[in-house]
Amino acid sequence: MTIDPPRPDPVINTTTRLSLMAVLAAAQEVEFGAARDASGLSDSVVSKQATALETAGYLAMRKGHVGHRPRTWLSLTPTGRRALRNHITALRRIVDLANE
């Protein structure tokens, strides 16, 4: 019997993208600055990674204003939430292999 090896998601398999997705998984929608602060990433890194995740269909961006100030809100798409769950499952399987 062959067991499929764990396959982490190549889109999420960077610590910056994984960190950002983990922050977003905890809420329906997160304001850009709050996502930046919670993930510990810089503005430019969050922007770059959010764009990459949006291109992959894992993240949605919504732009608007609070008063006269422009704001951006980030949220995981259903596809992104599923991809994150599958990625975490693959990482757990890898850790389990190391503990056997």
C-alpha positions, 0 to 999 in steps of 0.5 A: 500500500502506498501512502501519498506524501504530504503536499504543502500548498506551493502558494502558501508555502512561505512564512510571510504568506502563511502568517498573513493567511493565519491572521486573516483566518481568524476573522471575516475581514481584517483592515490592512493595518491590523493585518500588517500589525498582527502578522509583523510584516511591513506594509510593502510585504503585506501588499506584495503577498496580498496581491499574490494571494489575490491572484491565486484566488485565496484572498479578496481585497476591498477598498473604501474610505473611513472618513476621508482616509482610504482603507483596504480590507483583506479577507480569505475567500472560501478557496483560500480558507480551504487551501489553508486548512489543507496546507496545515493538514499537510504540515501536520502530516510532515511533523507526524512523519518526523515523530515516527 
